[in-house]
Amino acid sequence: MVRAVTFVVVLLFGVTASAEHRAKAVRRQGSIAIDGKLDEAAWAAAPRQSGFTQRFPKDGAKATHDTSFSVLYDDLAIYVGVWATDPEPAKIRRTLHRRDLDAVADVIAIAFDSYHDKRTAFVFQLNAAGVQRDMLAFDDSNIDDTWDAVWTGDVSVNGDGWSAEFRIPLNQLRFTAAASHEWGLQVVRNIARSSEQSAWSPWPRSGSEVVSKFGVVGGIDELKPGRRLELLPYASGGFQAAPIAEGDPLADQYGAVGNAGLDLKYGLGSAFTLSATINPDFGQVEADPSTVNLSANELFFAEKRPFFLEGVDLFQIPVDVNNNAEGAFYTRRIGAAPTIE
C-alpha cells in the first residue's frame, strides 16, 4: 500500500512538472523595426507559442480568440511579438489615455521573472492604442505600479485582429551572468468588449499567486548584465513676481529665479541599485489637500515623491495572512518643514 501511494504521488508530481508551459527564445537575425506589424523575417523564423487559457469570465476554459507570441533576443534587448486574432477588428477597444493609467481597453501584457525566483517579475503592457504601462511584481502577488522602465513598443490593427511588439532593454531587467538562462514568462491578453482575460500559462483566479504561475522561456544564451547607469539632470528658470518690501518702496518687484539638480541610479550587481538625488525637484508632484487637524495625532499623507517611491516594497512588513503590509517608516517626515502662509 505504501508503495502504491508513493507511486501515485510521484505520478502526480510528474504530470504537474510536464504541464509547465515552456517557450524558446532565439537570437535575433536581421533588423527589426518596432512598429507593431511583426512582418520581418526574424519574426517569421521564430517559433510561436499559443494555447491561451481564460481567467475571466470562464476560469480554465479555452480562450475565445487565438493568441500567439514569439520571443527574440540580442546582446542589448529581448523582444516579444504577440499576434491577437479577432474576427471583429472594428470592435477592438483602442482607448487613448496617459501612460501608466488603468483604462478599459484591449490589452496585451508580458512579464519576465528574470531572477526566476517565482516571486519577482517585471511587467510591460500595451493597449490597442499603443499606450504603455509597466509595473513591478514582488512577493509573488503584490504590485508596485510606481515603477517605471525605459522601453519601446508599438501596436498595429489589421483585418485579422491586432499585434503588439515589445523591445525591453536588458539593462531594465535584473539577472546574473550565465552561459544559459531560463526565465519565468507570462503573456496575458484582455478583450474589453467581453471582459475576457486569458493567459499563456494557466493563471487560476481561485488563488492569489501571480509570479509562481508563470511559464518558462529558455534558449537565452551568452547574455551578460549590462552596466546600469541612469542620469536625469534638470534645470529650470523663470521670473518671480514679489511684493514691494515693507519699508523699502525702491525694492525690485520682479526677479529671475533658477534651479538645477540631478537624479542618479547605478546598478551594484544584479540585486542592488544605488539611487541618489541632488537637490530634487518635486514641483510637479501632486500637492496634498488642505487639512485642519484638531486632534493630538499626526496626519498621514501618501508618499508621492518619485525618489521615495523607488523600492518602497523593500520596506513593507507583512502584518497578516492576507498579504496586508505596513511601512517600516514614514518617508513624509523626510524633507523641509512645511510652511504655512
VENZIJO-V164055 format. One record per residue. PHI is phi in whole degrees, 0 to 359 (none if undefined). Layout:
<<PHI> <PHI>>
This chain:
<<none> <299> <296> <295> <296> <300> <297> <296> <298> <299> <296> <297> <294> <295> <295> <298> <296> <290> <280> <298> <287> <230> <233> <238> <269> <234> <292> <295> <240> <90> <278> <226> <260> <279> <235> <84> <275> <56> <254> <279> <298> <299> <288> <295> <274> <280> <293> <254> <242> <212> <78> <285> <240> <292> <249> <227> <276> <253> <300> <92> <280> <292> <299> <289> <237> <292> <225> <220> <208> <226> <233> <238> <205> <218> <287> <246> <206> <242> <240> <229> <246> <236> <254> <244> <287> <204> <291> <233> <298> <294> <264> <296> <277> <247> <272> <265> <207> <288> <301> <71> <265> <264> <221> <286> <195> <288> <222> <235> <234> <237> <217> <245> <262> <287> <286> <55> <257> <60> <226> <236> <210> <251> <249> <230> <223> <231> <264> <290> <262> <87> <281> <269> <210> <220> <212> <242> <261> <217> <52> <74> <229> <265> <235> <246> <271> <275> <291> <233> <239> <256> <207> <235> <193> <206> <229> <214> <257> <222> <292> <262> <138> <209> <223> <228> <230> <243> <234> <251> <301> <296> <285> <268> <253> <235> <201> <264> <289> <200> <292> <216> <239> <234> <243> <288> <215> <222> <233> <233> <233> <246> <248> <293> <292> <247> <54> <262> <235> <229> <224> <293> <269> <311> <227> <300> <279> <287> <242> <267> <292> <235> <293> <291> <265> <293> <276> <230> <245> <241> <82> <269> <247> <56> <256> <239> <301> <282> <286> <261> <225> <230> <243> <234> <280> <215> <214> <220> <205> <173> <242> <243> <274> <236> <292> <300> <299> <297> <84> <223> <293> <266> <294> <298> <270> <233> <205> <280> <231> <207> <203> <207> <192> <207> <251> <226> <228> <222> <283> <253> <84> <276> <247> <230> <225> <276> <239> <221> <216> <239> <49> <295> <254> <255> <294> <267> <283> <302> <285> <285> <291> <290> <222> <258> <254> <256> <261> <270> <259> <288> <282> <255> <240> <294> <284> <235> <282> <305> <299> <275> <273> <293> <68> <298> <296> <293> <253> <268> <250> <300> <240> <204> <283> <265> <66> <287> <222> <237> <288> <291> <208> <259> <290> <292> <283> <269> <129> <292> <293> <295> <250> <241> <244>>
